[in-house]
Amino acid sequence: MTKAELINYIAKDTKCSKSLAEKVLNHTINNVAKCLKRKDKITLTGFGTFYVAKRKARKGRNPQTGAEITIKAATVPRFKPGKQLKSWVR
C-alpha cells in the first residue's frame, strides 16, 4: 500500500477530506520521527512500540570486490509489534 492509498482509506473511514487525512498522517509521521530523534519510546497499546536501538560495528564484505569492510556502529529505529497487531496478522 502506498501513502496515497493509505490517505484514501483514512479519508473514507473517517469521512473527512483527503487533504485533512494527509495533514494528519504527515503530522503523525513527523511527530514519531521527532520523538525517535530525541531517543524517546512511543507505545501505541495493542499496535506496538517504536524505539531507538544501537547497532554495534561489525565486519562485512563489499559485494562488488569481496573485500572485507568494517560497518560503523549506528543508531537505528526499531518497531516491536503488540499482541493485538500480531493477532490481526495471523
Secondary structure, DSSP 8 states (H G I E B T S, - for coil): --HHHHHHHHHHHHT--HHHHHHHHHHHHHHHHHHHHTT--EEETTTEEEEEEEE--EEEE-TTT--EEEE--EEEEEEEE-HHHHHHH-
